[in-house]
């Protein structure tokens, strides 16, 4: 039996899909990107640690080791050999794809923040040192810009934007949030500098959705948070969807104000004010999300600020893209969210806490548009898929936001939280 492997090479999480010659698709697998343990969640840190050929080698080594661990997991489960994998298809952001191929990231560290024109993505695994799949076909999705990578191209390809009858909007929530909007001959893209909060990054009790005990959803009842974890085990941290769920409950109960301040109990009308605890050392108000008498999970003012910045970045980037596209001249458009964040959040909460500039849309969550795009590429006819990717590259126009005065204007405005009257 011959197999093909799709890889979503994320900054924080790397996911894999396997299919065989009968077109059977096996359950997806995912793991933490080993780069995370040395370089953190931040793409900027990856760039700073991969400016030349020598330093990028460590990033490449960690990415390859992460992919090898996923291959080994499938291999031990299904009993095949490395030689039985005939091809691998990879999609990631520009930093991840360049680092995987061993290209120095110096061009992404300074204006105009674009990949070097000299790079090419190899079509054989022989070019990737240490990869356990030797001398096999490889396809790496092409990038659109310095901060809009092959993962966005894979999402556009999966949604078949170039052949859709009406526009589609997709936001892929990762360490940054990459956004695409379009149909037929018109595809616009951008990257929202949201930071890692949507993946639990820069949050004191933050964690990834794949971690044991990650809180993915809460309900505030009788002064206590009822928590739900992805794994069903005891809460130990908060992943992106859990953070959004907490913010929603706090807004609903009037525990935080429009400026994102956690209010003291005396300013709160709700009877649920007793989830607030004052830190005696610094005097700040803290939110107790979980406490079992011994173990606690808390949400802090600084955590709320991180989410506030991320929320504003996504809404601002979306507004700019929608305005450029003149989307509101269309009668209708479809809205999708993707990423591990998107697969755990209730989509109506996204509407209520003002992540996007449109209301009342039926938001459809996709577990991984990137991995689905890799699978679609594997399972499609060669000439057809090559033509589709070529057309996506030709028809896509990117709008960089770095240093944009328009983005800053939108960003400041969108820091405000809307009041919830439920």
C-alpha positions, 0 to 999 in steps of 0.5 A: 500500500502506498501513502501520501502525507499532508502537513500543516506546518504551523508556528505552534501546532503541526498537523498531519493527514494521511491518505492511501491509494484507495483515497481513504483518509485517516484521522488527523494527527497533531503535535506541538512544533518543537521550535516552540520549546526553544523559540516560543510562540512568536513568528518574530522570534523565529525570524530573529533566530534564523537570519543566516544559514547557520542559525536557520539550520536549528529551526529547520532541524526542529521543524523536520523533527516535528514532522518525523514524529508525526510520520512515526506515529502513523507508521507505528499505528498502521505498520508501514515503512518510510518507503511506503510514503510516495509523496508529501504536501506541505503548507505553512506561513512564509517563515515556516516554509522558508525555515523548513527548506533552510532558507535564511529569514533575513529578507523577512526581518526588514522592509518590504518584509518579502521572501527573497526572489532567489528562493525556490521550494524543492520538489523532492524530499532529498533536499531536506536533511534529516527527513525520514521520507527519502527521495520522494515527491514533495510539493510546498504551497507557494507563498503570496507575501512575507506574512501571507504564506502557502497556508493561505494559498492552501485555504483558498484552494480548498474553498475553491475561491476561483470557481465560486459563484459568490465571494468567500471570506476566511480567517485562519486563526493561528499565531497570526490571523491570515485572511482571504476574501474573494471569488473568480478573478478577484482574491484579496489577502492580508495578515492581521498582526494579532499575536499568539493570544488566539492560541493561548500565547502571552496568556499567563494560564494560556495553553494550546488546544492540544494540551491536556486540560485545556479549557475550551468553553465556560459558562458563568452560573451562580458566581462560578465558572462551569468549565469544559476542557478539550480532553475532558480532564481536570482544567490546567490552562486556557486555550484560544476558544476558552479565552474568547468564551471567558471574555464573552461571559465577562462582557455579558455580566458587565464584569469588564467595561467597554475599555477592557478594564476588569471592574471592582466588585462594587461597580458590578451589578451582576450577582456573579461578581464573586469570580473576582479576586483582588491580588493583595500584592499588586491590587489588581482584580483577577478572575478565578476561572477554576479552583478545586481547593488546591489547583487554580486557573486564573484570568488576569487584566494583562490577559484581557489586554492581549485578547483585546489587542488580538481582537482589534487587529483581526477586526481592523484587518477585516474592515480594511480588506472588506473596504478594498474589496467593496464587499457590501456591494455584493448581496451575500458572501460566505464566512469561514473560520479555520484553525484549532481555535475555530474548531472549538469555539461557538461561532455565535460568540464570535459575532457577539464579541465583535471579532468581525465587522459584519453581523448576523452571518452564518459563520462556518467553522473548519477544523483545518482548511490548510490540511484540507487543502493539502489533501485536496491537492493530493487527491486531485488530477495533476494538471487540474491542481497545477492550473488551480494553484497557478490561477490563485497566485495570478489572481491574488492581491495582498494588502500588507498592514505593517506600518499602515496608518489606516490600520492604526486608525482602525486598530485604536477604534476597534479596541473598544468592547461593545456592550452585550444586552442579552 
